Amino acid sequence: MANKSSAKSTKRSSSVWSLNKVSMWILVAAALLYVISMILHLVGVNAVVVTAMQNVAMAIMVVIVSILAWRYVRNKEAVWKVLYILCLLLVIAGIIVPLCV
């Protein structure tokens, strides 16, 4: 019995550690995109390119946060899932609408 629960907790902590590791590296990638976009802006590169790079970094972070939020919400009542979807749609609209205007 002890081996089974030990293996289960090891698997759970291993998957969480992997998610944490992936989140860290994606955060590093987003930070690099922001640094590159700031440098390009200072150099005088077209604002469209800089804005596109910043939007890619934002999209990467939104994807990671939405995955983590879904893991929190998936076993909760339906109202939590509706709130999740509503907030996700608002965030997506907040990213896309400024691009279209």
Secondary structure, DSSP 8 states (H G I E B T S, - for coil): -HHHHHHHHHHHHHHHHHHHHHHHHHHHHHHHHHHHHHHHHHHT--HHHHHHHHHHHHHHHHHHHHHHHHHHHTTS-HHHHHHHHHHHHHHHHHHHHHHH-
